[in-house]
Amino acid sequence: MSKRHVQIGAARIAYVDEGDGPPVLLLHGCPFSSFVWRRIITGLGLRFRCVAPDLLGLGDTETPPDADWRLPAQVEAVLGLLDELGLDEVAVVGHDQGGAIAQLLAADHPGRITALVLADAEAYDNWPSAEELPFVRATQLPVLGRAVLWAWSRRSLFRWALASGKAVHDRSALTDELVDGYIAANLGNAHRRAKTRRFLAAQLDPANQAHTAAALSSLRRFEAPTLILWGAEDVHFPAEWAKRLHHDIPGTQREPERLVILPATGHLLMEERPDQVADLLAGFLTAHTRPAEGG
């Protein structure tokens, strides 16, 4: 996938824009990049226009050194990108921290969203997960934290970190192509490692964590069609969180198939079940999206 760039305020946002049809915004998690959506875009691109930005602080998106990367700033950057592309309404698919951003969009800008998909998302007060915390804290240690991130820039050690951190249920999903792509996005040089370290620090900030819990009252009034898509073996955010979101968001409750829990699948469901995830998204989005007036 080739990336484009656009200036949104002080940020130079990198994004993928592939395919043709109703627009779908794909929001990745932490500490990943739009690279995680490559196989999903392959499956969706013939029927949908897939827009997948790199979040502030990650991937190829660049900001001033002191820029705000917390969740509200991420939402503003996403809205700026949509405005620049002339997209008044989009379907939104959010995974992990991208799911948290999607919830804030739904809570504060519901008119911009034609349909919503939340997949293995940060929500309520469930993040960072207990499985993730030791890895995040290790990156914040003086001196040693930088050494940890440098070590993860080696393929074998980063594969070990992903496996040990239980990013997937089936470790065979951790191919060289996946590992190398993740490294290139956020660990490939000193600058990218420094960005990743600062991004991860925000995972430990209680004020940043509070935004998803604060969005709940508005989410309980969100009526747009919503799909909750989850890996049954996600140890970071177990399926109980999916069921809670299904209970709390009105847009999930009109059809029973709007809660889908994939068996034998971990947190990175788009890596373990790309064809199935793409098919589920295509079916849901075909039923609940329409071409945008702009873009």
MARLUMMAR-413573 format. One record per residue: residue in three letters; y, z, x of N, C-alpha, C in turn. Coordinates in steps of 0.02 Angstrom, whole numbers, padded with zeros to 5 digits, always signed. Each point is the difference from the previous one (the first is absolute). Last residue first. Layout:
% MARLUMMAR-413573
alaYZXYZXYZX ...
% end
This chain:
% MARLUMMAR-413573
gly+00700-00083-00791-00044-00014+00057-00036-00064-00006 gly+00073+00130-00227+00033-00017+00062-00051-00017+00054 glu-00074+00057-00216+00055-00046-00014+00034-00022+00063 ala-00265+00069-00014+00066+00029+00006+00053-00053-00016 pro-00257+00006-00103+00042-00026+00054+00069+00031+00000 arg-00195+00149-00093+00028-00064-00021+00043-00026+00057 thr-00215+00197-00057+00060-00022+00034+00022-00067-00029 his-00206+00128-00059+00059+00042-00012+00063-00019+00040 ala-00231-00101+00001+00009+00023-00069+00068+00031-00013 thr-00065-00069+00218+00003-00059-00043+00014+00019-00072 leu-00037+00171+00158+00067-00029+00005+00007-00063-00043 phe-00213+00111+00013+00051+00044-00031+00069-00034+00000 gly-00177-00113+00109-00013+00006-00072+00053+00041-00035 ala+00011-00019+00235+00015-00064-00032-00011+00004-00076 leu-00059+00187+00134+00072-00009-00005+00018-00064-00037 leu-00225+00039+00044+00024+00049-00048+00076-00007-00009 asp-00102-00133+00165-00020-00022-00067+00026+00048-00053 ala+00035+00057+00226+00040-00059-00018-00016-00024-00070 val-00132+00173+00088+00068+00024-00013+00044-00058-00022 gln-00217-00052+00069-00001+00035-00063+00070+00025-00019 asp-00027-00103+00209-00012-00049-00054+00002+00034-00068 pro+00022+00136+00197+00057-00045-00011-00010-00048-00058 arg-00100+00228+00095-00018-00040-00059+00053-00052-00015 glu+00016+00144+00194-00071+00005-00014-00023-00045-00057 glu+00230+00013+00066-00039-00021+00059-00075+00001-00015 met+00159+00075-00160+00012-00072+00010-00035-00027+00061 leu-00006+00234-00055-00042-00040-00045+00010-00075+00009 leu+00043+00227+00131+00024-00068+00011-00042-00049-00041 his-00057+00229-00015+00072-00004-00011+00026-00071+00006 gly-00260+00012-00049+00045+00051+00024+00073-00016-00012 thr-00256-00057-00120+00061-00028+00028+00047+00056+00020 ala-00213-00006-00138-00014-00011+00071+00059-00033+00036 pro+00033-00026-00256-00050+00041+00035-00007-00020+00074 leu+00221-00016-00165-00049-00042+00034-00051+00043+00038 ile+00166+00025-00224-00019+00037+00060-00058-00038+00032 val+00206-00035-00197-00058-00031+00033-00012+00038+00065 leu+00150-00003-00244-00020+00046+00053-00064-00027+00030 arg+00093-00119-00175+00058+00012+00043-00009+00058+00048 glu-00149-00087-00181-00011-00028+00067+00060+00010+00046 pro-00004+00066-00236-00042+00043+00042-00008-00025+00071 glu+00221-00035-00154-00064-00034+00009-00043+00041+00047 arg+00211+00080-00062-00011-00043-00057-00066-00038+00003 gln+00113+00159+00162-00044+00029-00050-00017-00045-00058 thr+00156-00008+00204-00071-00007+00019-00048+00010-00058 gly+00246+00024-00009-00019-00070+00008-00072-00011+00021 pro+00107+00221-00021-00019-00031-00064-00025-00072+00008 ile-00020+00204+00177+00041-00060-00007-00021-00037-00064 asp-00111+00205+00073+00071+00013-00004+00044-00061-00013 his-00247+00003+00028+00019+00045-00056+00075+00003-00009 his-00087-00120+00183-00020-00034-00062+00020+00041-00061 leu+00027+00097+00211+00050-00052-00012-00014-00037-00064 arg-00161+00155+00066+00062+00034-00020+00056-00049-00013 lys-00205-00079+00084-00007+00021-00070+00062+00035-00025 ala-00009-00060+00226+00002-00061-00041-00003+00019-00074 trp-00031+00170+00156+00070-00019-00004+00009-00063-00042 glu-00216+00077+00048+00032+00045-00049+00074-00017-00008 ala-00146-00104+00164+00010-00034-00063+00030+00045-00055 pro+00054+00049+00264-00059-00009-00042+00016-00027-00070 phe+00120-00013+00240+00023+00010-00069-00060-00013-00046 his-00052+00012+00225+00071+00019+00005+00027+00017-00069 val-00219-00086+00034+00003+00072+00013+00072+00024+00007 asp-00133-00209-00129+00062+00015+00036+00004+00075+00011 glu-00172-00138-00119-00015+00042+00059+00062+00013+00043 ala+00004-00137-00201-00036+00061-00020-00011+00048+00058 gly+00207-00175-00032-00064+00004+00034-00035+00066-00016 trp+00185-00139-00161-00012+00054+00049-00069-00009+00033 leu+00213-00084-00185-00056-00029+00036-00014+00044+00061 ile+00147-00021-00247-00015+00047+00053-00065-00023+00032 leu+00203-00125-00157-00070+00005+00022-00005+00051+00056 thr+00184-00075-00214-00014+00032+00065-00075+00005+00011 pro+00219-00110-00167-00072+00000+00015-00013+00025+00071 ala+00219+00093-00117-00024-00066+00023-00074+00003+00016 glu+00144+00190-00069-00043-00033-00049-00027-00067+00024 phe+00105+00257+00079-00006-00068+00024-00051-00038-00041 arg+00071+00239-00003+00031-00044-00051-00006-00074+00019 arg-00079+00178+00138-00031+00016-00064+00031-00040-00058 leu+00089-00008+00222-00062-00038-00005-00035+00012-00067 ser+00193+00127+00053+00016-00069-00019-00062-00043-00006 ser-00026+00222+00072+00027+00001-00068+00018-00070-00024 leu-00079+00033+00227-00051+00006-00053+00030-00004-00070 ala+00105-00003+00230-00002-00061-00041-00043+00008-00062 ala+00024+00170+00172+00060-00004-00041-00001-00061-00047 ala-00172+00033+00162-00006+00049-00053+00059-00005-00048 thr+00007-00135+00190-00052-00023-00046-00010+00049-00058 his+00155+00052+00177+00023-00054-00044-00053-00023-00049 ala-00018+00170+00181+00017+00023-00067+00016-00057-00048 gln-00046-00019+00242-00060+00007-00041+00016+00015-00074 asn+00174-00006+00162-00026-00067-00013-00061+00003-00046 ala+00091+00203+00071+00049-00034-00043-00022-00071-00017 pro-00129+00132+00154-00008+00020-00070+00049-00034-00047 asp-00103-00093+00234+00064+00024-00026-00007+00019-00074 leu-00163-00108+00153-00002+00074+00002+00063+00031-00028 gln-00032-00236+00023-00056+00022-00041-00004+00076-00004 ala+00155-00113+00142+00024+00007-00069-00056+00020-00048 ala-00047-00050+00228+00034+00065-00006+00024+00011-00071 leu-00095-00208+00062-00049+00051-00017+00032+00069-00006 phe+00134-00182+00071-00021-00009-00070-00048+00055-00021 arg+00065-00008+00225+00053+00025-00043-00017-00008-00074 arg-00152-00087+00157+00004+00073+00008+00054+00029-00046 thr-00022-00233+00012-00055+00030-00037+00003+00076+00004 lys+00154-00124+00128+00014-00006-00072-00053+00036-00040 ala-00037-00015+00229+00054+00047-00014+00020-00002-00074 arg-00158-00156+00078-00029+00068-00002+00054+00052-00015 arg+00068-00223+00030-00037+00008-00063-00031+00069-00005 his+00110-00053+00201+00048+00001-00056-00036+00011-00067 ala-00128-00029+00198+00032+00066-00003+00049+00005-00058 asn-00200-00170-00037+00043+00012+00058+00037+00066-00010 gly-00172-00071-00154-00009-00049+00053+00045+00007+00060 leu-00039+00114-00228-00018+00036+00062+00003-00045+00061 asn+00039-00065-00238+00033+00065+00008-00015+00037+00064 ala-00075-00233-00069+00055+00016-00045+00038+00063+00022 ala-00199-00076+00114+00057-00044+00013+00060+00020-00042 ile-00206+00111-00038+00031+00019+00064+00063-00041+00012 tyr-00131-00055-00185+00034+00064-00011+00036+00023+00063 gly-00132-00194+00015+00058-00012-00042+00040+00064-00013 asp-00206+00011+00118+00052-00032+00041+00063-00012-00041 val-00188+00087-00113+00026+00048+00048+00057-00030+00041 leu-00115-00142-00153+00037+00052-00033+00034+00047+00050 glu-00143-00165+00087+00059-00032-00031+00043+00052-00034 asp-00209+00066+00089+00050-00011+00052+00064-00029-00029 thr-00140+00139-00174-00013-00057+00044+00054-00003+00055 leu-00085+00167-00190+00047+00007+00056-00014-00053+00053 ala-00135+00034-00198+00063-00033-00018+00050+00001+00057 ser-00212+00113+00004-00005-00071+00021+00063-00039-00020 arg-00040+00231-00061+00033-00011+00065-00006-00072+00024 asp+00009+00117-00247-00046-00042+00038+00033-00020+00066 his+00126+00135-00137-00066+00029-00012-00052-00036+00041 val+00265+00028+00072-00046-00041-00039-00064+00039-00011 ala+00177+00104+00110+00040-00050-00034-00043-00045-00044 lys-00038+00211+00145-00032-00020-00063+00044-00047-00040 gly+00024+00105+00228+00046+00016-00054-00024-00023-00068 ser-00124-00053+00192+00002+00073-00004+00046+00024-00056 ala-00010-00232+00043-00064+00024-00025+00000+00076-00008 leu+00190-00101+00094-00007-00021-00070-00065+00026-00030 ala+00035+00038+00229+00047+00039-00039-00005-00018-00075 trp-00129-00125+00156-00026+00069-00007+00046+00042-00044 arg+00074-00213+00055-00056-00005-00047-00031+00069-00011 phe+00163-00013+00161+00030-00003-00067-00055-00009-00053 leu-00064+00003+00226+00025+00066-00020+00032-00002-00069 ser-00079-00202+00099-00056+00045-00012+00023+00068-00025 arg+00168-00166+00059-00042-00018-00057-00055+00051-00015 arg+00237+00065+00106-00062-00029+00027-00048-00010-00058 ser+00206+00109-00033+00014-00071+00010-00058-00036+00035 trp+00007+00237-00039-00019-00038-00060+00017-00074+00005 ala+00064+00150+00172-00073-00006-00001-00022-00041-00060 trp+00228+00052+00015-00019-00050+00050-00076-00010+00000 leu+00083+00169-00136+00016-00066-00028-00016-00055+00050 val-00027+00221+00073-00048-00014-00054+00013-00070-00028 ala+00151+00083+00158-00063-00019+00032-00053-00017-00052 arg+00207+00085-00071+00008-00069+00024-00064-00025+00033 gly+00004+00224-00070+00003-00045-00058+00007-00072+00020 leu+00009+00178+00161-00068-00020-00019+00001-00049-00059 val+00212+00085+00070-00034-00036+00053-00068-00025-00023 pro+00086+00169-00168+00040-00022+00057-00044-00031+00054 leu-00079-00013-00256+00000+00047+00056+00044-00025+00057 gln-00058-00116-00210+00065+00033+00005+00004+00051+00057 thr-00198-00129-00069+00051-00047+00023+00067+00033+00012 ala-00183+00124-00091-00012-00017+00070+00053-00047+00028 arg-00001+00056-00231+00027+00054+00042-00011-00015+00075 val-00093-00149-00157+00073-00003-00002+00030+00053+00046 phe-00232+00000-00026+00020-00059+00037+00077-00005+00002 pro-00102+00174-00127-00009+00010+00072+00022-00059+00042 leu+00017-00018-00244+00046+00047+00033-00013+00009+00075 glu-00132-00131-00169+00051-00034+00039+00040+00048+00044 glu-00167+00074-00157-00033-00040+00052+00050-00032+00047 ala+00077+00121-00188-00028+00046+00050-00035-00037+00056 ser+00199-00126-00128-00065+00028-00016-00024+00046+00056 pro+00265-00037-00061-00056-00035+00032-00066+00035-00013 trp+00083-00007-00196+00006-00030+00066+00044+00042+00045 asn-00051+00030-00242-00065-00008+00033+00005-00027+00071 asp+00147+00066-00206+00008+00036+00064-00061-00009+00043 tyr+00070-00184-00178+00007+00072-00013+00017+00036+00066 ala-00093-00222+00068+00027+00017-00066+00003+00075-00007 glu-00085-00230+00162+00034+00064+00005+00033+00014-00067 ala-00207-00167-00009+00071+00010+00013+00017+00072+00016 asp-00188-00181-00059-00009+00052+00050+00068+00024+00026 ala+00050-00181-00155-00066+00001+00034+00000+00054+00053 leu+00141-00110-00231+00000+00054+00050-00070+00006+00028 val+00160-00190-00146-00066+00019+00024+00010+00054+00054 leu+00150-00131-00216-00005+00046+00057-00073+00013+00016 ala+00189-00184-00136-00066+00033+00000-00005+00039+00064 thr+00207-00094-00057-00037-00028-00056-00069+00031-00007 ile+00247+00085+00108-00072-00004+00010-00034-00028-00063 arg+00237+00060+00031-00014-00050+00052-00075-00015+00005 gly+00099+00167-00147+00013-00067-00024-00013-00055+00050 pro-00017+00241+00046-00057-00028-00037+00011-00071-00024 his+00102+00173+00172+00019-00069-00014-00055-00034-00041 asp-00015+00231+00068+00072-00008+00001+00024-00070-00019 ala-00237+00070+00006+00036+00056-00029+00074-00015-00009 ala-00145-00154+00108-00017+00004-00070+00040+00055-00035 leu+00022-00022+00233+00027-00060-00033-00012+00004-00075 leu-00098+00165+00130+00072+00011-00005+00035-00060-00032 gln-00230-00018+00040+00012+00050-00052+00075+00014-00007 ala-00071-00143+00174-00008-00032-00065+00013+00049-00057 ile-00004+00083+00218+00060-00040-00010-00003-00034-00069 ala-00191+00114+00066+00054+00048-00013+00065-00037-00014 gly-00183-00129+00066-00009+00025-00068+00053+00051-00019 gly-00009-00078+00220+00026-00052-00043-00008+00017-00074 gln-00097+00139+00160+00071+00013-00008+00035-00056-00039 asp-00239-00026-00044+00018+00055+00044+00075+00014-00007 his-00033-00221-00108-00056+00037+00029+00027+00055+00045 gly+00085-00181-00214+00015+00048+00053-00060+00039+00022 val+00108-00225-00150-00063+00029+00022+00015+00045+00059 val+00144-00133-00213+00000+00040+00061-00070+00029+00011 ala+00146-00215-00138-00055+00047-00002-00002+00036+00068 val+00235-00094-00090-00061-00014+00038-00055+00047-00024 glu+00277-00096-00050-00059+00036-00023-00060-00021+00043 asp+00213-00082+00055+00023+00055-00043-00058+00043-00023 leu+00050-00167+00214-00054+00021-00044+00022+00061-00041 gly+00107-00135+00189+00015-00020-00068-00053+00019-00050 leu+00025+00048+00244-00046-00054-00019+00012-00024-00072 glu+00126+00180+00089+00012-00056+00045-00044-00060-00018 asp-00031+00203-00117+00064-00031-00018+00013-00061+00044 leu-00189+00128+00050-00009-00036-00064+00064-00035-00021 leu+00012+00138+00190-00040-00060+00014-00010-00040-00064 gly+00107+00207-00020+00043-00048+00035-00037-00064+00015 leu-00121+00179-00091+00044-00030-00050+00047-00052+00031 val-00136+00121+00146-00041-00044-00041+00043-00034-00053 ala+00102+00165+00132-00015-00060+00040-00040-00050-00040 glu+00044+00208-00099+00060-00040+00004-00010-00064+00041 val-00177+00157-00010+00011-00031-00066+00061-00045+00002 gln-00044+00129+00189-00049-00054-00006+00009-00036-00067 ala+00128+00191+00037+00025-00056+00040-00048-00059-00002 pro-00066+00201-00107+00055-00033-00036+00030-00059+00038 leu-00177+00127+00109-00020-00040-00058+00058-00031-00038 arg+00040+00047+00260-00033+00039-00053-00008-00042-00063 trp+00108-00050+00221-00062-00033-00020-00037+00037-00056 asp+00259-00034+00133-00039+00041-00046-00062-00040-00022 ala+00136-00034+00241-00005-00020-00070-00045+00048-00039 asp+00076-00016+00243+00009+00059-00042-00007-00015-00074 pro-00022-00172+00173-00043+00057+00020+00005+00060-00046 pro+00041-00248-00100+00032+00040+00052-00042+00063+00015 thr-00148-00192-00090+00060+00034-00025+00036+00032+00059 glu-00216-00192-00073+00040+00037+00049+00062+00029-00032 thr-00268-00114-00052+00066+00019-00027+00036+00044+00051 asp-00229-00082+00022+00053-00039+00031+00069+00013-00030 gly-00190+00189-00019-00010-00071+00008+00058-00033+00035 leu+00072+00227-00101-00067-00023+00016-00002-00076+00008 gly+00195+00135-00064-00033+00040+00051-00067-00024+00022 leu+00084-00070-00238+00046+00025+00051-00038+00044+00049 leu-00156-00173-00121+00045+00055-00018+00048+00017+00057 asp-00104-00244-00053-00014+00057+00044+00050+00054-00018 pro-00071-00185-00189+00044+00020+00055-00033+00051+00046 ala-00076-00199-00181-00025+00060+00031+00044+00019+00059 val-00041-00174-00229+00053+00023+00045-00022+00068+00028 cys-00111-00225-00141-00012+00066+00030+00054+00016+00051 arg-00054-00164-00225+00043+00004+00058-00004+00071+00027 phe-00201-00123-00143+00057+00044+00000+00041-00009+00064 arg-00203-00122-00048+00023+00013-00068+00063+00042-00004 leu-00118-00066+00203-00003-00061-00040+00029+00009-00070 gly-00020+00183+00161+00055-00047+00014-00003-00064-00040 leu-00156+00201+00014+00049-00003-00054+00048-00060+00006 gly-00178+00053+00163-00030-00005-00066+00049-00010-00057 thr+00075+00029+00224-00043-00059-00001-00031-00010-00068 ile+00119+00197+00039+00045-00057-00011-00039-00066+00000 ile-00116+00196+00052+00018+00000-00071+00045-00060-00015 arg-00058+00042+00221-00058-00027-00036+00012-00001-00075 arg+00170+00089+00145-00013-00070+00016-00057-00029-00041 trp+00116+00228+00009-00007-00040-00060-00024-00071+00013 val+00051+00169+00169-00057+00024-00039-00013-00043-00061 phe+00189-00036+00150-00064-00027+00023-00059+00022-00043 ser+00229+00083-00015-00021-00052-00048-00065-00033+00020 ser+00023+00239+00097+00049-00053-00006-00025-00049-00052 phe-00040+00279+00086-00027-00067+00002+00056-00052-00002 pro-00057+00270+00004+00050-00039+00036-00026-00071+00011 cys+00012+00080-00217+00022+00031+00062-00061+00017+00044 gly+00034-00200-00205+00003+00071+00011+00019+00019+00071 his+00065-00227-00168-00053+00030+00041+00013+00075+00011 leu+00065-00192-00196+00028+00052+00042-00055+00037+00036 leu+00062-00241-00145-00055+00038+00028+00028+00049+00052 leu+00081-00162-00225+00023+00038+00058-00056+00045+00024 val+00019-00239-00152-00034+00064+00008+00024+00032+00066 pro+00070-00217-00189+00008+00038+00062-00035+00067-00002 pro-00070-00241-00123+00036+00062-00014+00004+00043+00063 gly-00046-00234+00079-00016+00027-00065+00041+00062-00014 asp-00093-00109+00239+00043-00026-00052-00023+00027-00066 gly-00021+00051+00294-00028-00016-00065+00053-00022-00050 glu+00066+00163+00206-00052-00052-00003-00021-00012-00072 asp+00160+00147+00181+00014-00031-00065-00045-00061-00006 val+00049+00240+00161-00041-00058-00013+00017-00026-00069 tyr+00161+00151+00176-00041-00004-00060-00040-00065+00001 ala+00195+00181+00134-00052-00052+00009-00044+00000-00062 ile+00265+00089+00049-00064+00008-00034-00045-00060+00015 arg+00216+00134+00105-00027-00068+00002-00071+00003-00025 ala+00225+00172-00041-00071-00012+00016-00015-00075+00001 ala+00209+00113-00065-00008+00003+00073-00071-00016+00022 gly+00063-00096-00229+00040+00054+00029-00007-00002+00076 ile-00152-00153-00063+00016+00040-00059+00038+00061+00025 gln-00091-00257+00093+00041+00059+00013+00017+00034-00065 val-00224-00152+00067+00063-00001-00036+00037+00065+00015 his-00233-00170+00076+00043+00057+00011+00064-00008-00041 arg-00282-00086+00014+00070-00018-00005+00040+00064+00011 lys-00266-00083+00071+00048+00047-00028+00070-00030+00000 ser-00274-00094-00013+00063+00000+00036+00049+00047-00035 met-00280-00003+00012+00059+00000-00042+00062+00000+00044 
% end
